[in-house]
Amino acid sequence: MAEANLTRALFIKVLVMTACIVALLWGVWITRETTHSPPPQRIVTVRLAETIGTFVEEAARADADPASVQAASLAYLKAAENAVDDMGRDGRVILVAEAVLAGAAEDATPELEARIAEKLKAGERP
C-alpha cells in the first residue's frame, strides 16, 4: 500500500511539473508574440501608367488581329495586377507614381516590369 501511495505521489509531482513547464513555455510564446513588431513599412512608387502605356504602344505596333491583341492585353493587365500584389506582401506600400507627389520614395518600376515579364513567361492567364 505504501508503494502505491509513493507511485501516486510521484505521478502527481510529474504531472504538476509538466503543467508548470507547459505554462512557462506558453508564457514565453505569448510574450514573444505580443512584443514582436512587424517589419517597418517601406513606401515605394511604380510608374504604372508608363509601364502599361509602353505595352499598349508595342501592341499597337504589332501587326496582329484584334482578338489576339485583346487576349494579350488582358494577360498583361492580370500579370501587372498580380505583380503589384506580390510586391506589397513583404511590407511595402505601393503607390502609383502618377497619382501622388512621392518625393524621395523609392521607384520600384524596374522590379514591377521584371515581375510582369516573369509572370507572362510563366504563362499566367486571366
C-alpha positions as CSV (number, residue, x, y, z in Angstrom):
1,M,0.0,0.0,0.0
2,A,2.8,2.4,0.8
3,E,4.3,1.6,-2.6
4,A,1.1,2.6,-4.3
5,N,1.0,5.9,-2.4
6,L,4.6,6.6,-3.4
7,T,3.8,5.9,-7.0
8,R,0.7,8.1,-6.9
9,A,2.7,10.9,-5.2
10,L,5.4,10.6,-7.9
11,F,2.8,10.7,-10.6
12,I,1.2,13.9,-9.2
13,K,4.6,15.5,-8.9
14,V,5.4,14.7,-12.5
15,L,2.0,16.0,-13.6
16,V,2.4,19.3,-11.7
17,M,6.0,19.7,-13.1
18,T,4.7,19.1,-16.7
19,A,1.9,21.6,-16.2
20,C,4.4,24.2,-14.9
21,I,6.7,23.7,-17.9
22,V,3.8,24.0,-20.3
23,A,2.6,27.2,-18.6
24,L,6.1,28.6,-18.8
25,L,6.5,27.8,-22.5
26,W,3.1,29.3,-23.2
27,G,4.0,32.4,-21.3
28,V,7.3,32.8,-23.3
29,W,5.4,32.3,-26.6
30,I,2.7,34.8,-25.7
31,T,5.3,37.3,-24.6
32,R,7.2,36.9,-27.9
33,E,4.0,37.2,-30.0
34,T,2.8,40.4,-28.3
35,T,6.2,42.2,-28.2
36,H,7.2,41.2,-31.8
37,S,6.8,44.2,-34.0
38,P,6.2,43.8,-37.7
39,P,8.9,45.0,-40.1
40,P,8.9,48.7,-40.8
41,Q,6.9,49.6,-43.9
42,R,8.7,51.0,-46.9
43,I,6.9,53.3,-49.3
44,V,7.7,52.7,-53.0
45,T,6.3,54.0,-56.2
46,V,5.6,52.5,-59.5
47,R,5.0,54.3,-62.8
48,L,2.1,52.1,-63.7
49,A,0.6,54.3,-66.4
50,E,4.0,54.5,-68.2
51,T,4.5,50.7,-67.9
52,I,1.1,49.9,-69.3
53,G,1.4,52.7,-71.9
54,T,4.7,51.1,-73.2
55,F,2.8,47.7,-73.5
56,V,-0.1,49.4,-75.4
57,E,2.4,51.1,-77.8
58,E,4.1,47.8,-78.5
59,A,0.8,46.1,-79.0
60,A,-0.3,48.8,-81.4
61,R,2.8,48.4,-83.5
62,A,2.4,44.7,-83.7
63,D,0.6,43.5,-86.8
64,A,-1.9,41.2,-85.0
65,D,-5.6,40.6,-85.2
66,P,-7.7,42.4,-82.6
67,A,-8.7,39.2,-80.7
68,S,-5.1,38.3,-80.0
69,V,-4.2,41.9,-79.0
70,Q,-7.2,41.9,-76.6
71,A,-6.1,38.5,-75.1
72,A,-2.5,39.7,-74.7
73,S,-3.8,42.9,-73.1
74,L,-5.9,41.0,-70.6
75,A,-3.0,38.7,-69.8
76,Y,-0.7,41.8,-69.3
77,L,-3.1,43.6,-67.1
78,K,-3.7,40.4,-65.0
79,A,0.1,39.9,-64.7
80,A,0.5,43.6,-63.7
81,E,-2.1,43.2,-61.0
82,N,-0.5,40.1,-59.6
83,A,2.9,41.6,-59.7
84,V,1.8,44.7,-57.7
85,D,0.0,42.4,-55.2
86,D,3.2,40.3,-54.8
87,M,5.3,43.3,-54.3
88,G,3.0,44.5,-51.5
89,R,3.3,41.3,-49.5
90,D,6.7,42.0,-47.9
91,G,5.5,45.1,-46.0
92,R,5.9,47.6,-48.8
93,V,3.3,50.2,-49.5
94,I,3.0,50.5,-53.3
95,L,1.9,53.9,-54.6
96,V,1.2,54.8,-58.2
97,A,3.7,57.5,-59.0
98,E,1.3,59.3,-61.4
99,A,-1.2,59.8,-58.6
100,V,1.0,61.2,-55.8
101,L,3.8,63.6,-55.2
102,A,6.1,60.9,-54.0
103,G,9.1,63.0,-53.2
104,A,12.0,60.7,-52.2
105,A,10.1,57.4,-52.3
106,E,12.0,54.6,-53.9
107,D,11.0,53.9,-57.5
108,A,10.2,50.2,-57.9
109,T,9.1,50.3,-61.5
110,P,12.0,48.2,-62.9
111,E,11.1,45.5,-60.3
112,L,7.4,45.7,-61.4
113,E,8.3,45.4,-65.1
114,A,10.6,42.4,-64.3
115,R,7.8,40.7,-62.3
116,I,5.3,41.3,-65.1
117,A,7.6,39.8,-67.6
118,E,8.3,36.8,-65.3
119,K,4.5,36.2,-64.9
120,L,3.9,36.5,-68.6
121,K,6.7,34.0,-69.3
122,A,5.2,31.6,-66.7
123,G,2.0,31.7,-68.8
124,E,-0.4,33.3,-66.2
125,R,-3.6,34.0,-68.0
126,P,-6.7,35.8,-66.9
